[in-house]
């Protein structure tokens, strides 16, 4: 299990080092760590699961964007019957 203090120090160091290389600030793992802690995740498998779910969502994004239009177009068809 990763110590929260160790993680914050590491993220702070990454932000400081990244500022010299013109990189974007690192802040996404603050929320992810808080959610994993609240959910009771104790192993690194939680990160693997989160990454897999994120990749599936990105792959399905074109379908999900059109789903609202598809559902709205089905309302008159269903109402007609």
N, C-alpha and C positions, 0 to 999 in steps of 0.2 A: 504494500500500500504506500502511496506517495504522501509524504508529509505536506500539508498545505503551505507551511512557511517556506519549505524548500521550493515548492512550485512557484510561489510568488516571487522569490528571489531570482529564480531562473528566468521567469518571464520579464522581470525588470531588467535583468542583464541583457536579455535578447533585445528588448526595446532600446536600451542604451547603445548596444553594439550596432543595431540596425539603423540608428539615426546617423551614424557615420557612413553608412553605405546607401543612404537614400531609400530605405525600404519602408513598407507600410507598418504601422504599429501592430503589435501582437496583442489581441485582447479577447479573442473568441473562446479561449479555453477557460476563462474565468467563469462564464456561464455554464459551460459544459462540465466543469469540475463541481460546481455547486449542484447541478442537476444530478450528476452521478452520485454525489455524497448524499443528497436527499433521497435518492432511489435505493440506496444501500449497495451500490456497486462496489465490489472489493477487489476485482481482478482487472488486468489490462484487456480482457475480452470485451468489456463494456465499450472501450474505444473502438475496437474492431467492429462491433455491432453498430455503433453510431455511424461509423464511416460507411459501412455497407448500406445502411438505410439511406444515408445522404446520397450515395451514388445511384441507388434505385430511384430516388425522387428526381434527381437530375435527368436520368434516362427517360422517365415518364413525363417530364415537364411539357413536351409538346401535346401530349394527350390530355393532360390536366388543364391546360390553358383552354382547349376547345371544349371541355366537358360542360362548362356553363352554357355555351351556345347550344350544345346538343340537348341538354336537359330542357332548356327553354323552348326549343323547337319541338320537343315531344309533347308538351303540354296540350296544344290544340289537337294533336292526333289522339291522345288519350281521352280528352274531353269530348271528342266527337263520338266515341263509342259508347 
